[in-house]
Amino acid sequence: MKEIVQDGAPVLREVAKPVPEELFGTAELVRIITDMERALDPELEGVALAAPQIGIPYRIFVVRKDRTIVPPPMDEAKTTTPLPPENQVFINPEIVKTSRRRAKVDEGCLSVRGIYGTTSRHERVTVRARNLDGSRFERGGGGLMAQIFEHEIDHLNGILFIDHAEHLVEINHATVG
């Protein structure tokens, strides 16, 4: 399994390259996406991952949509089954529209472990991207989805959230074992 690279790795500071036309619909592109999904899957706090975060300098990110849904209240959670993993892939994404309004949101990153801060993100963002087969789509989102779109496209442009976050704090998570 591919490791998630950490701040200091040069690939995180490079502008990622567009996925070339000849890669769409190939086993190689499927392998890259599979590697990204496998790297993200065990990261319970992770809602999305950009290809540079596993050392691949292409303009791709994956969103774990099932992790973006607010869970039911605790008393209801006992009677509901967890949502199955559901990934959405964004290839060669670009932001095509943003709201004027911005919000201060808490943010972290799997490539900057243990550091959290507050960022200013647009309340709504629309992204145009491509699927594995090369077909084009647009997806709009508000709140957490808008934040994910901006965070992941920042990764593709060599920007980490810590570059513009305020009130950075370090939180050491307990480990088992």
N, C-alpha and C positions, 0 to 999 in steps of 0.2 A: 504494500500500500504506500502511496505517495505521502510524504510528510508535509505538513503545513509549514512553510518557511516563515522565519521570524524577521522582525525589523532588523535591518543591517544587511540583509540579502540584497544584492544589487538588482535582481529582477523586480523587486517591489518598488524600485525608484525609476524604472524605465517605462516609457510609453509603450504599451503592448501593441503588437502588429495586428492588423485586420486578418481574419481567417481568409485565406485565398480561395477563390472560386473552386479550384480543383479539389479542395478538401471536403466540400459539402457532399454528403451522401456516402462518405467512405468509412471503412472500418477504423482508420486512424482517428478520425474525428469522434467516432463512437467511443473509442478507447480513452481519448482525452476526457470526454464527458464522464465516462464510467469512473476514471481515476478521481475526478473532482467529486463525484457523488460519494465514492467510498471514503475519501478524506473527510468530507463534511458529515457523513452519517453518524459517527460516534461522538461528534462534538455537540452535546446536548444544548449548549448555549448558542450554537451557530445556526443562523437562519439563511446564510448565503455564503458563497465562496467564489472568488474570481480566479481564473486560470493562473495568473502570476503567483498566487498564494501557494501553488504546488510547483512553482518553478517553470511554468509554461507561459511564454510571453505572447499569448494570443488574447484577443479581445472577446472573451467568453466569461459569463458568470452563470451560476446555478443558484436558484432560490428554492429552499425547502418550504413550500407553501403550507404544508401541514403544521409547521412551527410558527406560522404568522397568525394563526387563528387563536383568539383568546379562549383559554380553556373554560369549561363550565365551572360554576361554584363547587366547592369541595363536596357538599352533600349530593350534588348531581353527578360529580365525577366518579363516584363509587359505582354508579349504575351504567356509565357510558364506557365504551371501549375506546382506546386511543385511536387517533386517526392513522391510517396507513401512510407511509412516506410518499410524498408527492412532490416531485421536482419539476421546476420549469427552467428551461435552458434559454439563455439570451446570447446570441452570437452576433458579433459586430454591432453591439447596441449603441444607440445615440439618444440623448435626451432631446425631444422635439418640442416639449412644452412644459412650463412650470407655472405654478401659481405665483401671484405676487407676494402672498402672505408666506411668512416663514415662521418656524417654531423652534424653540430651544428644546433639544432632545438629548437624553442620555445615550451614550454610545460606547461600544467596545469593539474589539477586533481580534479574530483568531490569530492574526499575525503580530499582534502587540499584546500578548497575554498578560492579564492581570492589571492592565491600565484602562481606566475608564474616564470619561469626561463628558462635557456638554458641548454639542455642536448646534449650529444654526442650519436647519434644512428647510427646503420648501415643503409646504403642507401637501401639495399635490404635484405629481410628476408623471409625464407621459413619455414612454420609451418606444422607439422603433427598433426592431431587431430582426434576426432571422432564426429559423428553426434548423435542426440537423440536416434536413433535406434542402435547405436553401430558401424555402418559402419565407415571405416577409409577414410580420405582424406588428401591431401596436398594442401596448398594454399601459393603461393608466392606473395609478394607485395613489392613495392618500395615507397619511399617518405613517405606520411602520413600513408599508410597501414603498412609499415615496422616499423614505430614509434609506431603505435598502438599495433602491435604484441609484441614488446619488452616491452612497458609500461605495458600491461595487464599481461604478463608472469612475469614481476617483481612483480606485485601485488600478484600473486599466490605463489611467493617465499618470501613474507613478506617484499618486498622492495618498498619504495615510491620514486617518482621521485626526491623529495627534498633531498634524501640521496646522490645524485650524481649531482644535478643540480648546475649551476653557475649563478651568477647575479640574485639572487632571489629578486623579487619585490612583494609588496602587492598592490593589486588594489581593492578598495572598489567599488562594483557595486551599482548603484542606485537601490532602490527598489520602486515599485509602491505602492501607498496607503498611 
